[in-house]
Amino acid sequence: MISWSKDELRKIAEADDLHISPFREGGLTYGTPTWIWSVAVDDALYVRGYNGQNSSWCQAAVRQKAGRIIAAGMTKEVTFEPVDGPINNRIDDAYRAKYHGSPYLNPMIGARARSATVKVMPREKQCKIINAPVSTRYRSLRLFLRNVLSSVAY
């Protein structure tokens, strides 16, 4: 598993502009970017669904396990992993430190949002075409070969 660089994680943690886009069904396209709060604890990034597990982005993140985020001027391919257990207390503390004074803080450290805590880690961009239907793979291969052959001088 790839980890965040200290600089990337610091920039994301200090920013308040994270947009999350889990893959849509089929894993070929990204969902609509959703602005969401984020915090860093140790070497990981965490997010929570304000509406708990009913948050559509959270459901997609848990189901698809991958997508991308846009934050602090960066676009990153990421993995998503649901989180439970004692780490949630440290995540609560990070939310308190970053978002103190916000009227939304208490719901974000409440049971509903805690149940929708997701760990976000970077990943290498992978070619999703391998998991696509055969017709899509064939069409993509045909386009690739056409582009390669058109650039070859005879």
RAZI-V645754 format. One record per residue. RES is the residue in one letter. SS is DSSP state (h for helix, s for strand, l for the rest). PHI is phi in degrees with one decimal (none if undefined). PSI is psi as a letter, one per 20 degrees, with the letter a starting at -180 (* if undefined). Layout:
RES,SS,PHI,PSI  RES,SS,PHI,PSI
This chain:
M,l,none,p  I,l,-80.5,q  S,l,-116.0,r  W,l,-70.2,q  S,l,-73.0,q  K,h,-58.2,h  D,h,-67.9,g  E,h,-60.8,g  L,h,-63.8,g  R,h,-61.7,g  K,h,-61.7,g  I,h,-65.8,g  A,h,-63.9,h  E,h,-77.8,h  A,l,-81.5,r  D,l,-130.9,l  D,l,-133.5,k  L,l,-71.0,p  H,s,-116.0,p  I,s,-110.3,p  S,s,-138.4,n  P,s,-63.9,q  F,s,-61.5,q  R,l,-77.9,r  E,l,-52.1,p  G,l,94.2,h  G,l,71.1,j  L,l,-103.9,h  T,l,-127.0,q  Y,s,-86.0,q  G,l,-73.0,r  T,l,-62.9,p  P,l,-60.3,p  T,s,-118.4,p  W,s,-72.7,p  I,l,-151.8,q  W,l,-71.5,q  S,s,-143.4,q  V,s,-140.3,q  A,s,-110.1,p  V,s,-133.6,p  D,l,57.2,c  D,l,-107.7,k  A,s,-129.9,q  L,s,-106.7,p  Y,s,-129.2,q  V,s,-133.9,r  R,s,-137.7,q  G,l,-88.7,p  Y,l,-55.3,h  N,l,-91.2,k  G,h,66.1,b  Q,h,-71.7,i  N,h,-82.8,i  S,l,-64.0,p  S,h,-63.6,h  W,h,-64.3,h  C,h,-67.0,g  Q,h,-59.6,g  A,h,-66.0,g  A,h,-62.9,g  V,h,-68.4,h  R,h,-72.3,g  Q,h,-86.5,h  K,l,67.5,j  A,s,-159.3,r  G,s,168.6,b  R,s,-148.7,r  I,s,-127.1,q  I,s,-125.8,p  A,s,-161.2,q  A,l,51.6,k  G,l,77.0,j  M,s,-117.0,q  T,s,-116.4,p  K,s,-129.6,p  E,s,-76.5,p  V,s,-139.9,r  T,s,-110.1,q  F,s,-124.0,p  E,s,-139.2,p  P,s,-62.8,q  V,l,-125.8,q  D,l,-146.5,r  G,l,105.2,a  P,l,-60.4,h  I,h,-57.7,h  N,h,-60.0,h  N,h,-64.7,h  R,h,-71.3,h  I,h,-67.1,g  D,h,-54.7,g  D,h,-60.3,g  A,h,-65.8,h  Y,h,-63.1,g  R,h,-59.8,g  A,h,-66.4,g  K,h,-80.1,h  Y,h,-114.7,k  H,l,-54.0,q  G,l,89.7,i  S,l,-81.7,p  P,l,-68.2,i  Y,l,-93.2,i  L,h,-62.1,g  N,h,-57.0,g  P,h,-62.1,h  M,h,-75.3,i  I,l,-112.8,j  G,l,-86.1,r  A,h,-59.5,g  R,h,-61.4,g  A,h,-69.3,h  R,h,-57.8,h  S,l,-68.9,i  A,l,-118.3,k  T,s,-83.6,p  V,s,-130.0,p  K,s,-84.4,p  V,s,-117.3,p  M,s,-129.0,q  P,s,-68.9,q  R,l,-142.4,q  E,l,-76.1,q  K,l,-65.0,p  Q,l,-118.0,q  C,l,-76.9,o  K,h,-79.6,i  I,h,-66.1,h  I,h,-60.6,h  N,h,-89.7,j  A,l,-79.9,r  P,l,-58.4,q  V,h,-56.0,g  S,h,-60.9,h  T,h,-70.1,g  R,h,-62.8,g  Y,h,-63.1,g  R,h,-62.2,g  S,h,-66.2,g  L,h,-63.5,g  R,h,-60.4,g  L,h,-65.0,g  F,h,-60.8,g  L,h,-64.4,h  R,h,-60.8,g  N,h,-65.4,g  V,h,-66.3,g  L,h,-67.1,h  S,h,-71.1,i  S,l,-93.6,i  V,l,-90.7,p  A,l,-83.9,p  Y,l,-93.6,*
